[in-house]
Amino acid sequence: MQPIDPIIQQHRDGIADLDRQILALLEERIRRVRDLKGLKAQRDMPFHDPGQEARVLDTLRTQRSGDLSEEGLEALFTQIIHWSKREAARD
């Protein structure tokens, strides 16, 4: 087996660190969505708010730097929103 180039390994390590940060942020997002779900239930408000989801995507579109395409941003964050709600509903 060929030794791993240290520069390649440095990049892989950096990406792995970003992956850990992304995971921690996603878990924090789920906790906050779960809290919001509880607050809305206490106030007899519907959990699902398509208008808010559209506003989130619109805001993110204006904040992207361009490395992530608009199509990629929409696909990724649509899934993040979907899974956040799904995970929050488990409890």
C-alpha positions as CSV (number, residue, x, y, z in Angstrom):
1,M,0.0,0.0,0.0
2,Q,1.3,3.4,-1.0
3,P,1.8,6.0,1.8
4,I,-0.7,8.8,1.9
5,D,0.6,12.2,0.7
6,P,0.7,14.4,3.8
7,I,-0.9,17.3,1.9
8,I,-3.8,15.1,0.8
9,Q,-4.2,13.9,4.4
10,Q,-4.2,17.4,5.6
11,H,-7.1,18.2,3.3
12,R,-8.9,15.1,4.3
13,D,-8.5,16.0,8.0
14,G,-9.8,19.4,7.3
15,I,-12.8,18.0,5.6
16,A,-13.4,15.5,8.4
17,D,-13.3,18.4,10.9
18,L,-15.9,20.3,8.8
19,D,-18.1,17.2,8.7
20,R,-18.0,17.0,12.5
21,Q,-18.9,20.7,12.8
22,I,-21.8,20.2,10.3
23,L,-23.1,17.3,12.3
24,A,-23.0,19.3,15.5
25,L,-24.9,22.1,13.9
26,L,-27.5,19.8,12.4
27,E,-28.1,18.3,15.8
28,E,-28.4,21.8,17.4
29,R,-30.9,22.7,14.6
30,I,-33.0,19.6,15.4
31,R,-33.0,20.5,19.1
32,R,-34.2,24.0,18.3
33,V,-36.9,22.8,15.9
34,R,-38.0,20.4,18.6
35,D,-38.3,23.3,21.0
36,L,-40.2,25.4,18.5
37,K,-42.5,22.5,17.9
38,G,-43.3,22.3,21.6
39,L,-43.9,26.1,21.8
40,K,-46.2,26.0,18.8
41,A,-48.1,23.1,20.3
42,Q,-48.6,25.0,23.6
43,R,-50.0,27.9,21.6
44,D,-52.2,25.7,19.4
45,M,-50.3,26.7,16.3
46,P,-49.6,24.4,13.4
47,F,-46.1,23.0,13.3
48,H,-45.7,23.2,9.5
49,D,-45.3,26.7,8.1
50,P,-44.5,26.6,4.3
51,G,-44.2,30.4,4.3
52,Q,-41.4,30.3,6.8
53,E,-39.6,27.6,4.9
54,A,-39.8,29.7,1.7
55,R,-38.4,32.7,3.6
56,V,-35.5,30.5,5.0
57,L,-34.6,29.4,1.4
58,D,-34.9,33.0,0.1
59,T,-32.6,34.3,2.8
60,L,-30.1,31.6,2.2
61,R,-30.1,32.3,-1.6
62,T,-29.0,35.9,-0.9
63,Q,-26.3,34.8,1.5
64,R,-24.5,32.1,-0.6
65,S,-21.1,33.0,-1.9
66,G,-21.5,31.1,-5.2
67,D,-19.5,27.9,-4.4
68,L,-22.8,26.1,-3.8
69,S,-25.2,26.5,-6.8
70,E,-28.7,27.8,-6.2
71,E,-30.0,24.4,-7.2
72,G,-27.6,22.7,-4.7
73,L,-28.6,25.1,-2.0
74,E,-32.3,24.5,-2.5
75,A,-31.9,20.7,-2.7
76,L,-29.6,20.6,0.4
77,F,-31.7,22.9,2.6
78,T,-35.0,21.4,1.6
79,Q,-33.6,18.1,2.9
80,I,-32.2,19.7,6.0
81,I,-35.6,21.3,6.8
82,H,-37.4,18.0,6.0
83,W,-35.1,15.9,8.2
84,S,-35.1,18.5,11.0
85,K,-38.9,18.3,11.2
86,R,-38.9,14.6,10.9
87,E,-36.3,14.1,13.7
88,A,-38.0,16.7,15.9
89,A,-41.3,14.8,15.5
90,R,-39.7,11.5,16.8
91,D,-40.1,12.6,20.4
